[in-house]
Structures are given as structure tokens and as C-alpha cells.
Amino acid sequence: MNLHDRKGKILKKVIFLNIALVIAEIFAGIYSGSMALLADAFHNLGDVLALFISLVAIIYGAKKANDFMTFGYIKAEMMAAFVNAIFLIITMLFILVESIERFFTPNPIDAPVVIVASLAALLINGFSTWLLSKSNIEHHHHHHDGHEHHNHEDMNIRSAYLHMLGDAVISFSVAVGGVLIYFFGIVAIDSILSIIFSIYILRETLPLLKKSFYSLMDSNTDDAKEVEAIMLSFDEVLSIHDLHLYRPSSSEYYGSAHIVFKDDLTLSSVEKILDAIRDRLCDKGITHFIIQPESREFNQNSIYCAHH
């Protein structure tokens, strides 16, 4: 079994375990009246989606571009991350409002159910974290070529691993809350915990929403001036215009530009310069860059696209 398949297999196991956990936690949360348990359940559901995204990224990562999808499925990761982030934000806002209401009008909470459910969640999340960390270690043993794009899946698995680790910590604190309710009868602790979790999860999710939105809109979040400076540092280059930079996925960085040359050069010398420019841009992390060489006739003032 190759590394790709093994990663996929581990992710499928973790997804299956966590779906079972979400169903159990939702029932236990409703039955026991615990908002903290429900917050944890919906956060876990968000993580199941995140794990599913990681799996899709692994499966589609192996798919090639075709006539219909000429870029391949490169934006699937960001599209799924965007949907996932919106889902989590809406859910957490709902739980936050409910928890604040509950804090002022507390409901009775069945503490033993909360304790048992959250300890079960802690076990499953802990086991999932261990499985994913093992998969990450295997990854490092298999790659020694040092190319940046090989770290993408690594980042993919790492984000899934961090999600699970966060879940394990939340499950542990829900269990502690259950113990406090059981022995001391402090029902408000449940609302306080779910308010803290909701705010924490919102804080973690907003950057993901922002990053995926910018990626889907083909925004450039990097320094365009730096890219321009690299190209202008070549003596033969007079100016550049129609510069576009964007990140279609977390591992790819694309760009294109029109370059105006000072002199009429032979095609072979133009190609040599373009190769040198691409090498410099590649060092900056740009994985794919299209360059259109032009004569002085096309010299423009504006660096960005001017519509004629």
C-alpha cells in the first residue's frame, strides 16, 4: 500500500470514529441538557467536515486536469474549507447565544451523562490524534527530497491532527465541568464552558474563513512589489505590466505578467532570461508563473491590468 492510500485509510478510520462520536454527543447533550456537550458535538461535526476535506484533497490530489477541469481540482480544498468555516461560525454563534441565555436561566443538567459522554469523546479524540500523528511521522520517513510542495499533504494531515488535539482538550474540560456539576451543583459552569469554547472556536475559524475567501476570489495576499522587483532586477527588462498573483490552494502559488524588453532580442536569449526569472520566482515560492515577453511598443505605466 502506498503512502497516499495509507493516509487515506487512516483518515477514513478517524472520520468513521468521529461520526459515531458526534451522533452520541448530540443525543447525550439533548438528553442531559448540557450546552457544553452540544458545543463539543457541533465542533466535532465541523472537524468531521475538516477531516473529510483532507480526505477529498488526498483523493483529488491524485486526479489529473482534463478538458473540462483544465486546472484540475485545485480549488476543492479552499472551497470546502470556506463552507466548513461558515458552517462552524453559524453553529458557534447559535451556541453562544443559547449559552448566554442558559447562564441567566439555568436548566437542570444530568451530570453523569455529561461525564460519561465527554470521557468517551476524550478517548476517541485522543486515539484519533495518535493515529494522525503516526501518519505524519510516516510521511517524514518517506520524503527526503526537500521540495516544498511535498509538505502540502503534511500540512493537510497536520491541520486535521491539530483539530483532533483541540477536541481532546475541549472534551477533557467538559468532563471536568460535569464533575463540578455532579459534586458541587454549580450548573452555571456548563454555560461558562460553552461560552468559552464558542469564542475560542470562532477565533480559530475566522482566519480560515478569511484565507479561503481570499483564495476563492483569486486575491493576492503576498507582496506584489517584491515580485515586480525580482523581474525588474534583470538588466534586459524595461518594465512589466498586467501582473497577477494568486494562491488557488495552500500549496500552490500562481502568477502571470507581461514583460517589456529594452531591445529586440533573439528568441533563444529571451527564453534564457525568462528561465532565469522563473528560477528566481520559484525560490520565492511561486509554483507556476506565465510570462509574456513584449517589445518597447507595449510599454505601459500601470503594473496591473489596464482594460483597453
C-alpha positions in Angstrom: 0.0 0.0 0.0 1.5 3.3 -1.0 1.7 6.4 1.3 -1.3 8.0 -0.4 -3.5 5.0 0.3 -2.3 4.6 3.8 -3.0 8.3 4.7 -6.5 7.9 3.1 -7.1 4.7 5.1 -6.1 6.4 8.4 -8.3 9.4 7.7 -11.3 7.2 6.9 -10.9 5.4 10.2 -10.7 8.7 12.1 -13.8 10.1 10.2 -15.8 7.0 11.0 -14.9 7.2 14.7 -15.8 10.8 14.9 -19.2 10.5 13.1 -20.1 7.9 15.7 -18.9 10.3 18.4 -20.9 13.3 17.0 -24.2 11.3 17.0 -23.6 10.0 20.5 -22.7 13.5 21.8 -25.7 15.2 20.2 -28.1 12.6 21.9 -26.2 12.9 25.2 -26.2 16.7 25.0 -30.0 16.9 24.4 -30.8 14.2 27.0 -28.6 15.7 29.7 -29.4 19.4 28.9 -25.7 20.3 28.5 -24.9 23.1 26.1 -21.1 22.5 26.6 -21.6 18.9 25.3 -23.7 20.2 22.3 -21.0 22.8 21.6 -18.4 20.0 21.6 -20.6 17.8 19.4 -21.0 20.6 16.7 -17.3 21.4 16.9 -16.6 17.7 16.3 -19.1 17.8 13.4 -17.1 20.7 12.0 -14.0 18.6 12.4 -15.5 15.6 10.6 -16.1 18.0 7.7 -12.5 19.2 8.0 -11.2 15.6 8.0 -13.4 14.9 5.0 -11.9 17.9 3.2 -8.4 16.5 4.0 -9.5 13.1 2.5 -11.0 14.8 -0.6 -7.8 16.8 -1.0 -5.8 13.5 -0.9 -8.2 11.7 -3.4 -8.5 14.7 -5.8 -4.8 15.5 -5.4 -4.2 12.3 -7.4 -6.6 13.3 -10.1 -5.2 14.9 -13.2 -6.5 18.0 -15.1 -8.8 17.3 -18.1 -10.5 19.2 -20.9 -13.3 20.3 -18.6 -11.3 21.0 -15.4 -8.1 22.5 -17.0 -6.7 23.4 -13.6 -7.6 20.1 -12.1 -9.4 20.1 -8.8 -7.0 22.6 -7.2 -9.6 24.8 -5.5 -11.6 21.9 -4.0 -9.6 22.3 -0.7 -10.3 26.1 -0.4 -14.0 25.7 -1.4 -14.5 23.0 1.2 -12.6 25.0 3.8 -14.8 28.0 3.1 -18.1 26.1 3.5 -16.7 24.3 6.6 -15.7 27.7 8.2 -19.2 29.3 7.5 -20.9 26.2 9.0 -18.8 26.3 12.2 -19.3 30.1 12.6 -23.1 29.9 12.3 -23.2 26.9 14.7 -21.0 28.5 17.3 -22.9 31.8 17.2 -26.1 29.9 17.9 -24.5 28.0 20.8 -23.0 31.2 22.2 -26.5 32.9 22.2 -28.1 29.8 23.8 -25.3 29.6 26.4 -25.7 33.2 27.5 -29.5 32.7 27.9 -28.9 29.5 29.8 -26.4 31.3 32.1 -29.2 33.6 33.3 -31.9 30.9 33.3 -30.1 27.7 34.2 -31.6 24.3 33.3 -31.0 21.1 35.4 -28.1 19.1 33.9 -27.7 15.3 34.1 -24.0 15.4 35.2 -23.3 11.6 35.0 -24.4 11.5 31.3 -22.2 14.5 30.6 -19.2 12.9 32.3 -19.5 9.5 30.5 -20.1 11.2 27.1 -17.2 13.6 27.4 -14.8 10.9 28.6 -15.8 8.7 25.6 -15.2 11.8 23.4 -11.8 12.2 25.1 -10.8 8.6 24.3 -11.9 8.8 20.7 -10.3 12.2 20.1 -7.1 11.0 21.8 -7.0 7.9 19.7 -7.7 9.9 16.5 -4.8 12.4 17.4 -2.5 9.4 17.9 -3.4 7.8 14.5 -2.9 11.1 12.7 0.4 11.9 14.4 1.6 8.3 13.4 0.6 9.1 9.8 2.6 12.3 9.9 5.7 10.5 11.2 5.4 8.0 8.3 5.2 11.0 5.9 8.5 12.4 7.1 10.2 9.0 6.7 9.2 8.8 3.1 10.4 12.1 1.7 13.9 13.4 1.7 13.9 15.5 -1.5 13.1 18.7 0.4 10.7 20.1 -2.2 8.2 22.4 -0.6 5.1 21.0 -2.5 5.6 17.7 -0.7 4.8 19.3 2.6 1.2 20.1 1.5 -0.3 16.8 2.5 1.8 17.1 5.6 0.0 20.4 6.3 -3.3 18.8 5.4 -2.8 16.0 7.9 -1.3 18.4 10.4 -4.4 20.6 10.4 -6.5 17.5 10.9 -4.2 16.5 13.8 -4.5 19.9 15.4 -8.3 19.8 15.1 -8.4 16.5 17.0 -5.9 17.7 19.6 -8.1 20.7 20.2 -11.2 18.4 20.5 -9.4 16.2 23.1 -8.7 19.3 25.2 -12.4 20.5 25.0 -13.7 17.0 25.8 -11.5 16.9 28.9 -12.8 20.3 30.1 -16.4 19.2 29.5 -15.7 16.2 31.7 -14.2 18.4 34.4 -17.3 20.6 34.2 -19.5 17.5 34.6 -17.6 16.5 37.7 -18.0 20.1 39.2 -21.8 20.0 38.5 -22.1 16.5 40.0 -20.2 17.2 43.2 -20.8 20.9 43.8 -24.1 21.5 41.8 -22.6 24.6 40.0 -24.9 24.3 36.9 -23.6 27.7 35.6 -20.2 26.0 34.9 -21.8 24.4 31.8 -22.8 27.7 30.3 -19.5 29.3 31.1 -17.6 26.5 29.5 -19.7 26.6 26.3 -19.3 30.4 26.1 -15.5 30.0 26.3 -15.5 27.1 23.7 -17.7 29.1 21.3 -15.5 32.2 21.5 -12.3 30.0 21.2 -13.7 28.1 18.1 -14.9 31.4 16.5 -11.4 32.8 16.9 -9.8 29.8 15.4 -12.2 29.6 12.5 -12.2 33.3 11.3 -8.7 33.2 9.9 -9.6 30.0 7.9 -12.7 31.8 6.5 -10.6 34.8 5.5 -7.8 32.8 3.9 -10.2 30.5 2.0 -12.4 33.5 0.8 -9.3 35.4 -0.4 -8.1 32.2 -2.2 -11.5 31.7 -4.0 -11.6 35.4 -5.0 -8.0 35.0 -6.5 -6.8 37.7 -4.2 -3.1 38.3 -3.7 -2.1 38.3 0.0 1.6 38.4 -0.8 4.0 41.3 -1.6 3.5 42.1 -5.4 6.2 44.8 -5.2 8.7 42.1 -4.3 7.8 40.0 -7.3 7.9 43.1 -9.5 11.4 44.0 -8.1 12.7 40.4 -8.9 11.7 40.8 -12.6 12.9 44.4 -12.9 16.3 43.4 -11.4 17.2 41.9 -14.8 19.1 44.4 -17.0 17.3 43.5 -20.2 13.8 44.2 -18.7 12.4 47.7 -19.3 9.1 47.4 -17.5 6.3 44.9 -16.5 2.5 45.2 -16.6 -0.6 43.0 -16.2 0.8 41.3 -13.1 -1.5 38.8 -11.5 -0.7 36.8 -8.3 -3.0 34.3 -6.5 -3.0 31.2 -4.3 -5.5 28.6 -5.6 -4.6 26.2 -2.7 -2.5 26.1 0.4 0.4 24.6 -1.5 0.2 26.4 -4.9 1.2 30.0 -5.7 0.4 31.1 -9.3 1.2 34.2 -11.3 1.5 35.8 -14.7 2.9 39.0 -16.2 3.8 40.8 -19.4 7.5 41.8 -19.6 8.7 44.6 -21.9 12.3 44.1 -23.1 14.6 47.1 -23.8 16.0 45.6 -27.0 14.9 43.3 -29.8 16.4 40.0 -28.7 16.6 36.6 -30.3 14.0 34.1 -29.2 16.7 31.9 -27.6 18.1 34.8 -25.5 14.5 35.8 -24.4 13.9 32.2 -23.3 17.1 32.1 -21.3 16.1 35.3 -19.4 12.6 34.0 -18.8 14.0 30.8 -17.4 16.3 32.8 -15.1 13.3 35.0 -13.9 11.2 31.8 -13.3 14.0 30.3 -11.2 14.2 33.4 -9.1 10.4 33.5 -8.6 10.5 29.7 -7.8 12.9 30.5 -5.0 10.3 32.9 -3.6 7.8 30.0 -3.6 5.8 30.7 -6.8 5.0 27.3 -8.2 3.6 28.3 -11.7 4.3 31.6 -13.5 3.4 32.6 -17.1 5.4 35.3 -18.7 4.5 37.1 -22.0 7.6 38.8 -23.5 7.0 42.1 -25.4 8.8 44.8 -27.3 9.1 48.5 -26.2 5.9 49.2 -28.3 3.9 47.7 -25.4 5.4 49.7 -22.6 2.8 50.9 -20.1 2.7 52.9 -16.9 0.3 50.7 -15.0 1.7 47.5 -13.4 -1.8 46.0 -13.0 -4.2 45.0 -15.8 -5.4 48.0 -17.9 -8.6 47.3 -19.8 -8.4 48.6 -23.4 
